[in-house]
Amino acid sequence: MSASAQTAVKPAKKLKTLSFTCRVVYEPSNAMWVRELEVDYDSKAFKVLRIDGIQAHGFSVEGASIITHMDNERIYLDLSVPSWKSQFREAAQGQGVCIKNR
């Protein structure tokens, strides 16, 4: 029997997804944007973060909070009380609530 035949291939674990719709108001313009947030996870950790369908290159997790950045926007997500806070290019701040999707 070959070595490859002896090595059992484990099926990939299916990740679960948390999905949120966030309504974020950016100041000073008072513009409201709807942002879509998805977090793929398994029983051990958050694995993938997507904002508006774009995968974040990296993120850090502190308890129920996720910190990341995309396109010069630093983003702080609090999943315990689903909310969004961000700072965009030192010129604007965003803040809003997130609603968990089914």
N, C-alpha and C positions, 0 to 999 in steps of 0.2 A: 504494500500500500504506500502510495507517495505521501510525502510530508504535507502537501496541500490537502490531500484527502483526509488526513488525520486531524488537521486543524479545523475545529468547528467554527463556523462563522456565526457570531451572535447577531440576531436581528437588531436593528437600531431601535432604541427606545422611542416610543412615540411621545413627543412633547405635548404638553397642554398649553393653551394660549389664554392669557387674560387680555381683554380688549376694552379700551376706554375711548370715549369721545370727550375731548376737552374743549371748553369754550374759554378762550384766552383773550383778555383785553390787554392791548399793548399801549403803554403811555410813552410819550406825551401825546400821541395822535388820537388816542381813544378808539383805535381800530380793533374790532373783534374778529379773531380768526378761529375757525373750528379746526382743531388738530386731532388726528387719529393716532392712538398709541396702542401698540401690541407688544406683549411680553410673552415669549415662549419659555417654559420652565419644565423641569422634571421634579422628582421628589427631593432633590438635593439643592438646586440652585436655579436662578434665572440664567437662561442660556443665550437668548437673542432678544434684542430690543429694536423695534421698528417705530419710527415716527413718520406719519404721513406716507407709509409704505416703503420708506427708505431705512435700511438696516444701519444702525449706529455702529461705527467701527470699534467703539469701546465704551464701557460704562462701568461705574462702580456702584456697589450696593452697600448700604448701611441700614440694617434692620429692614423696614418697609420703604425706605427711600432709595431712589435711583438717581444718580448724577451722571450727566453726559453732556455732549456738545455736538452741534451740527451747524454748519455754515455760519460760524462766528456767533452762534447763540448758545450760551451756557444754560443748561436746563436742569432743574431740580424737580423731581416728581416724588410726591408723597402718596403712597398707595394705601396707607392706613386711614387717611381722610382724603380720598382721591382729589389731588390738587396739583397744579402746575405753577411753577415760578420760573422765570427766565430773565436773562439779561442779554440783549442783542447789541453787539458792537459798541458797548459802553454808552449807547445813545438812547436806548429804549428798554423798558422793562415790561415783562408780561406776567400776568397773574390770572388764574382762573380755576374753575372747578372741573372735575372730570366725572363722567357718569359711566359706570361699568356697563358694557354691552353684554347681551346674552350670548 
